[in-house]
């Protein structure tokens, strides 16, 4: 029983050592990362999606929100400025500023 417990503990430590640094990487280090712009402005409605908070733009594109908590603005039309990247399969906007749109 002690051998099984020791193997389990060592396995958990090995898993954390491998997965931990990968989970802490920023978007530029994500597999499939593709920078789309230095800074852009997007106007759309903040929505909860299966993947997290997103901005659904008027052109039909959906941008996952990263960098700021916009949960208080769900359902509101906003204009955000930020860097857009595309870690496949979704576009991501790293929000630098946000304001409610009219």
Helices and strands as residue ranges (DSSP letters): H 2-23, G 27-29, E 40-49, E 52-57, E 62-66, G 71-73, E 77-85, E 91-100
